[in-house]
Amino acid sequence: MPVSTRSKITSENDLNPHHGLKEKLKTLTLLYEQQKQQSLTAMRDRNSSIPTTTTVTKTFVLPQPPNQDSKENHNLTVGSDRIVAFSYPKKVTSTKNAVPVVARRLSMPAKVKEEEIGKCGSRIMVFVRVRPMNKKEKELNSRCCVRIVNQRDVYLTEFANENDYLRLNRVKGRHFTFDGSFTDSASQLQVYATTTSDLVEAVLQGRNGSVFCYGATGAGKTYTMLGTVENPGVMVLAIKDLFGKIRQRSCDGSHVVHLSYLEVYNETVRDLLCPGRPLVLREDKQGIVAAGLTQYRASSADEVMTLLQQGNRNRTTEPTRVNETSSRSHAILQVVVEYRVRDATTMSIVNRVGKLSLIDLAGSERALATDQRTLRSLEGANINRSLLALSSCINALVEGKKHIPYRNSKLTQLLKDSLGGICNTVMIANISPSSLSFGETQNTVHWADRAKEIRLKVSDTNEDQLPMPETETDQTKLVLELQKENRELRTQLAQQQQKLLTLEAQSLASQSSSTPKPSAATLSTPISSQPSEKRRTRPSFLAGTCFTPEIKKKGAEATVRTLQQTVKALEAEIERMKKDHSLQLKQKDDLIREVSQKCGKQALTNGEVGKKVATRAASVQEKEPNNGELKSHRLRSPAPTAKKRSFWDITTNHSPSVTTLNGRKTRSHVLSEPTATAPPPSMLLQLRVFYEGVEEEVARLQGSSVYKSSSFVAIFYATAQRIIVQSSANPSVLCMLLHSPPLSYRVKILLSFSQKKWRAPFI
Ligand SMILES: Nc1ncnc2c1ncn2[C@@H]1O[C@H](COP(=O)(O)OP(=O)(O)OP(=O)(O)O)[C@@H](O)[C@H]1O
């Protein structure tokens, strides 16, 4: 931390009973020797259990401080040289009384704390953890400057510089009390159980909890938070514990766990689980959130472990002079637990949401301690900046200021919930035991001590109560209601689609208004006979309005039905046509016979006509192709040698030849005598005649300036061919095709341009 917290050493000359210089020196030497011995003994017993009875020098029993609860304890000063030393109470009978008398006491007295907490709600729980001395520190013969007593009290000893001969024997001590303190031998599990396990339980109850590690670089923050494979840290243990507890309770409700992992590096927020562009922080109802942060739904602790490993691989770590694997960013792992349970007493569904934030801060550091020149210095500056912002926030919160400068850094914005929100917060201050890091250790402990005074808002559960259907019948009612609502919505949707289709039809009509419109008769009776409502609801495949799968399915089914009807109608029509043709042939033969008789040249004529009829029938039979031939020849014109016949000649009684020869219009006048030898007229011939008509129309349209477009002609040809093949040029089938959605559009176009010529046979 950038703020120095050097002790103010007060002079207490008046307490010194020695006035002579000689006497004074003697006493000092004695005191020093005794103190030294005591310190050595204390160091040796450092990790032993709490001393219940501690004997100190009998010679110098220090007076009690005027105010036990004052933050500053009295220091022993002898003569002009101030000697600050640890001293222990003569008899300590309980842990409460174990507070040393001499050392500086910066912490709040336990009694006051409890009372204040009672009044003002919860406060941040602060713990201190000392790591073991590392190899480098041992090599440099550094001394241990931290002593943990009573699992709560932390004593710091400042040794004078070895080169400073004048102050060689000067030793300064400080004392702090925390909610808990861990020696270098404390296990990871011990740390987790004391600091975080309660928070995990609270999260399952729907409360928010935060744990953050704070300390100098290399002090053991990442070790505490993440740990190693053999010694997993708080994050890992918390996740395992959380899923273990969820498994135990899964019988009475269902839990959903979401996970996110981010880092703040050089004042940019990054997603560690899905690295990409920097994230932007914004404030919403839930507090400060990183927009676009990936939230993974996790179902087991193993899954979380994998994600955690993945995130840690993405985390920015670089070797510095102090730490081989120094974390250069602040990392925040957030686990959101949603829990739904049926409350039998209130007959409602209880929905609880708890959030656990586990934060591994980057190390507070001096530039000299790491690297001065490189990127590390920029990182260090940013780390210090965010930690300075953090200390400002802590100060403002402690002083009860209205404005807390959270916005000064991304870190404080993200920690807003943990520091000043409705949250159970735990701070673990990591320190090094080495005298070489005394400055950093002192700063860390100072800020940890300060953080204890932050008052948090009373942590409520994030709980909602939803009404629960009471009985089975209620549930059925609910289902029925929902189904009804669904039906209504579907109807509304269908109505909207109808409106859309109507609009489309209108726009289509307005587009085709520039072209010659087919008459109502041409568009055939089936269309006009249908109710308008029905027509509007029919989905248009060509227009692409069948956007919902259901409508598409319905449309497809309708098409299949129409096609099946078409096939049936075609078959019936073919049968009918066969009969008609045979009748017509018979009729014509009879006529010829009649005429011949009249002319009195019966014998000769009979022979010639029979020959002609036979010839015509033979030629027709020769030209009649199968389906494949029809396809391959359908674009060819009829043979030039054949007499060009019109459609009317064959299919209808509008045929001029029939009128001329017979003078009668209807088939009812035709003689019913069948001619077994006369073959039916060729279907190909009919098609060719029809096609010729189409060709003529196309030729006419090609001449017109409006329809010169080649694409139009191509469509026209293609449609004509399709109609010929599919309907065998049968008018009634064509009428049916008008209702077939995929064809109707083209057929209408065709008809609109060919109505004059084909109107009669089609109706
Ligand atoms: N309690 C402990 N027991 C054993 N080893 C520890 C302990 N605490 C820290 N260490 C070791 O100390 C070294 C530095 O620890 P760590 O990387 O956790 O420090 P840090 O505070 O996270 O540093 P930085 O801020 O630079 O990332 C590591 O090698 C780690 O294994």
The ligand as an SDF file (V2000), in Angstrom:
LIG
                    3D

 31 33  0  0  0  0  0  0  0  0999 V2000
    1.2160  -20.9710    2.8950 N   0  0  0  0  0  0  0  0  0  0  0  0
    2.1120  -21.3530    2.0050 C   0  0  0  0  0  0  0  0  0  0  0  0
    2.6940  -22.5520    2.0920 N   0  0  0  0  0  0  0  0  0  0  0  0
    3.6080  -22.9460    1.2000 C   0  0  0  0  0  0  0  0  0  0  0  0
    4.0120  -22.2000    0.1550 N   0  0  0  0  0  0  0  0  0  0  0  0
    3.4800  -20.9800    0.0070 C   0  0  0  0  0  0  0  0  0  0  0  0
    2.4980  -20.4920    0.9160 C   0  0  0  0  0  0  0  0  0  0  0  0
    2.1420  -19.2770    0.5190 N   0  0  0  0  0  0  0  0  0  0  0  0
    2.8550  -19.0040   -0.5830 C   0  0  0  0  0  0  0  0  0  0  0  0
    3.6430  -20.0210   -0.9030 N   0  0  0  0  0  0  0  0  0  0  0  0
    4.5840  -20.0820   -2.0250 C   0  0  0  0  0  0  0  0  0  0  0  0
    5.1050  -18.7920   -2.2270 O   0  0  0  0  0  0  0  0  0  0  0  0
    5.2510  -18.4890   -3.5840 C   0  0  0  0  0  0  0  0  0  0  0  0
    4.5500  -17.1720   -3.9110 C   0  0  0  0  0  0  0  0  0  0  0  0
    3.1930  -17.3310   -3.6180 O   0  0  0  0  0  0  0  0  0  0  0  0
    2.0430  -16.7270   -4.5350 P   0  0  0  0  0  0  0  0  0  0  0  0
    2.3530  -16.8840   -5.9620 O   0  0  0  0  0  0  0  0  0  0  0  0
    0.7980  -17.2830   -4.0370 O   0  0  0  0  0  0  0  0  0  0  0  0
    2.1540  -15.2080   -4.1790 O   0  0  0  0  0  0  0  0  0  0  0  0
    1.2240  -14.0210   -4.6140 P   0  0  0  0  0  0  0  0  0  0  0  0
    0.9180  -13.2210   -3.4290 O   0  0  0  0  0  0  0  0  0  0  0  0
    0.0710  -14.5460   -5.3480 O   0  0  0  0  0  0  0  0  0  0  0  0
    2.1410  -13.2070   -5.5790 O   0  0  0  0  0  0  0  0  0  0  0  0
    1.7470  -12.2390   -6.7840 P   0  0  0  0  0  0  0  0  0  0  0  0
    0.9790  -11.1360   -6.2080 O   0  0  0  0  0  0  0  0  0  0  0  0
    3.0380  -11.8020   -7.3600 O   0  0  0  0  0  0  0  0  0  0  0  0
    0.9630  -13.0770   -7.6950 O   0  0  0  0  0  0  0  0  0  0  0  0
    4.7000  -19.6420   -4.3410 C   0  0  0  0  0  0  0  0  0  0  0  0
    5.7400  -20.4410   -4.7940 O   0  0  0  0  0  0  0  0  0  0  0  0
    3.8710  -20.3850   -3.3200 C   0  0  0  0  0  0  0  0  0  0  0  0
    3.8830  -21.7700   -3.5700 O   0  0  0  0  0  0  0  0  0  0  0  0
  1  2  1  0
  2  3  1  0
  2  7  2  0
  3  4  2  0
  4  5  1  0
  5  6  2  0
  6  7  1  0
  6 10  1  0
  7  8  1  0
  8  9  2  0
  9 10  1  0
 10 11  1  0
 11 12  1  0
 11 30  1  0
 12 13  1  0
 13 14  1  0
 13 28  1  0
 14 15  1  0
 15 16  1  0
 16 17  2  0
 16 18  1  0
 16 19  1  0
 19 20  1  0
 20 21  2  0
 20 22  1  0
 20 23  1  0
 23 24  1  0
 24 25  2  0
 24 26  1  0
 24 27  1  0
 28 29  1  0
 28 30  1  0
 30 31  1  0
M  END
$$$$
